[in-house]
């Protein structure tokens, strides 16, 4: 370079270096904080699994749906936390992508089980009828079957085509493919948290429907428990948990860089569900009805 240009460029480079070093340190601090929160979320779900395993020893009530949800959320948090390791992100990017694909499908299929479990709990505790719990169970299984059938259709028809191609009946659209299609590292999460998390691109249609139905079911049941369970203040555990979950979700949706709050919401939700089950049994309100 010539003299004047080198001086100008050198001045700009010096300013950029001076400002980039604090930014890198701040990003590293935020990344460590986020990883710590994700690992803590895994530990919380593992604690819930331990409690459920102990509970299974003396009860015939099936907590298998709640166990499935806990395992799915543990894998979800581990996948996000692994994306914080620079060596893994650089050398095993393909592994992270496949983990992201599995994470997306597993969590998608687990939410309907949690929805059915809430209504089953309400039936056993006397705040909902067996017919309502049975209807919720069939709806949940329909959602699971629907997403599985979409994967079967994708496997038969092949890779989803581009948006500008001619459609034929039975073709899988790019917005409808779960495992297929393109998965890319989320730029928002990488920029704000320093984590490599693969998500479908473009975003899949209806991806959040199962989680939405599950939280709506929990909210409805949470409103029924204080009125019909006869547990007093202990009947408000699920309702308080849903309120905390919604508050964390609202915080996660307030702006970019708040992805970890959605994982905090899931921890609060699962803890409240398990707690409501415990208080229902401890107060003798749990009955072994046939609810499905």
N, C-alpha and C positions, 0 to 999 in steps of 0.2 A: 504494500500500500504506500501511497505518497504520504508526505509529512502531515499536512493539515487534516487529511482524512483519518489518519491514524490517531492523531490527537483527539479528534472529535469522537471517533469510535471508542478510543480508550477511555475517555471520560464517561461515555454512556455505559460501557462495560463495567467500569468501577462502581457506578451507581447501582447497576443491576446486581452486581455481586454483593454489594453491601446490603441490599434489600432482600435478596433471595435467601441468604443464609438464615435470617430470623424466620422467614417463611418456611424453610425446610425444617427447622427445629420445631416450629409450631405444628406442622403437619405430622412430624414424628410423634410429638406428644399426643396429638389427637388420635393418631392411629393406635398408639399403645392404650389409650383410654378406651377406645372402641373395642379393641380386642379383649381387654379386661372385662368389659360389659358382656360381650358375647360368650366368653368362657364362663362368666358368672351365671349367665342365663342357662348354659348347659348344665352347670352344677345344680341350679334350682330345679330343672326338669328331672335330673337324676335323683334328687331328693324326693320329688313327687313320685317317681317310679318306685323308689324304695318304700315309701309310705303305702302305695297301692299294693305292692307285693306283700307287705305285712297284713294289709286289710284283706287280701284274698284268702288268707289262711282261715278266717273265721266267718266268712260270709259267702252266700251263693250268688250274691249280686254280681253281675258281669261288669267289670271295669275295663274290659279289653279295649273298647273304643277310646277311652281316655289314655290307656297305655300306648295305643297306636299313635295318638296325637303327640304324646310326650316324646316318643322315639323319633317321629318326623321332625319335631321342633329341635331336638338335639342335633340331628343331622343338618338341619337348616342352619343353626348357629355355628356348628363346626365348619361347614362349607364357607360361610362368610369369614370366620376367623382365620382359616387357612389362607384366604386371599390376601392377608396382611403380610405374609412372609415374602420378602423380595426375591429370594432364591427360587422359591416354588413358583411365584408368579412369572418369572422370566423363563425358567427351564421347563416347567410342566404346565404351560398355559393350556394345552389341550386337555390335560387331566382336570384342570379347574373348570374348563368348559363342560366336560361331561358330568362333573359333579354338580354344576349349575343346572344342567338338564334334568338330572335325577332329582335334585332338590326341588325343582319346580313341579315335577310330576308327583313326587311323594307328598309334598305339602298340599297340593291341589286335591289329591284323593283322600287325605286324612281329615280335612275339614268336615265333610259330611258325616263321618263317624262321630266327631265331637258333637255335632248338632243332634244326632240321634241319641247320644248318651245323655244330654241335658234333659230331653223329654222323658227318657227312661227313668232318670233320677226323680223327676217331678212326679211320675206315675207311682213309683215305689214309696215316695214320701207323702202321697195323698193329695197333691195339689193339681194333678192333671189326671184325666181319665185314661184308661188303657187304650181306648180307641184313638185318642189323640196321639199317644206315644207310638202306636202302631202305624198311624198315618205318617208321622215324622220319620219312622224307620224306613218305610217304603220310599219316601221322598229321598232320603239320604242314599239308599241303595240305587235308586234311579240315577242320581247324580254320579255316583261311582261308575255305574254301568255305562252312562253316557260318555264320560271321558275315556273309559277303556275302549268303547266302540269307536270313538274318534281315532284312537291310536291304531286299532285294527284296520280301519278304513285307510288311514295314512300308509300303513304297511302294504296294503293291497294295491293302492293307487300310486305308490311311489312318492318321491319328493314333491312338496308343494311347488307349483310353478310360480313364475313371476306374476305381478299384478296385471301386466299388459298382455297376457296371453289369453287365448280363447278358452272359455270354460266348457267343461262337459259335466253331465250329471254324475255325481259321485266323486268329483275331484276335491281334494283337500285344499282349502284356501290357506295362504300363509298366515292369516290371522287366526286360524282355527287349529293349527298344529302345535302340539305341546312339545314333544321330543324333537320333531322334525323342524325344518326351517332354520333360520339364522339366530344364533345366540351371540350376543356381544357383551363386552365388559361395560357395566353401567358407568357412564362418564361422571355423573353426579356423585356417586358413592366414591369413585376413585379420586375425584378432585377434593372432596371435603373430608373423607375419612382415610384415604390412602389404601383402600381395599379393592381388590380385583374380584368383582362379583358379576357372574355372567347371567344375563336375563334375555328373554326372547326379544328379538327385534324383527319387525315392529311388535309392539305389545299385543299379546293375544286377547282376542275378544272374549269377554266373560270370565277372565281369569280370577277375578275377585268375587265372583258370585257365591261359591261355597263358603268362603270366610264371612261374607256379608250375611248369608242365611244363618250361619252358626252364631254370630253375635246378636242377630235379631232374636233368635230362639233363646239365647241366654238372657237377654234383656226382658223378654216376656215372662220367662220362668222366674227371673229375679224379682219381678213385680208380684208374682203370685205367691211366692214363698212367705213373705211377711204377713200376708192376709190369711192364707189357708193352712199353713204348716203347723201353727201353734207352737213355734219355736221361740217366740219373742224376738229379742234382738239378734239371736243366733240365726234367725231366718233371713237376716239382711246381708249375710256374708256374700252370697252370689251377686246380689244387687250392688253391693259396694265394690266387688271385684269388677263387675261390668262397667261401673262408673269410672273406676281407675283405668280400666283398659281403654275406654273411649277417650278419656283425658290424654292418655299417652298417644293414642292414634291421632288425636287432634294436634298434639304437639309435633308429631311426625309429619303431618300434612301442612304445617304452617309455612314451611319453606324448604329450600334445599339443605342437605346436610343433616337431616334429622332422621335418617333411616333407622338408627339404632333404637329409637323410641318405640318403633313398632314391635321390636323384640322384647322390650320391657313390658309392653302391653300384653304380650302373650304369656309372660311369666306371671303377671298379676292375674290374668284370666284363669290359667290352669290352677294356680294356688287357691283362688276363690272357689272354683268348682270342686276341688278335692276337699277343701274346708267345709263346704256345704254338705257334702256327703258324710263327712265325719260327724258334724253336729246333728244331722238327721238321724244317724245311727245311735249316737250317744244319748239322745233324748228319747229313744224308743219309738220314733216316728216312722222308722223304716219297716215296710212290709214287703214280703216276698210275693207280690202279685205277678201274674203273667202279663207283661206290658208290651209284648211284641207279637 
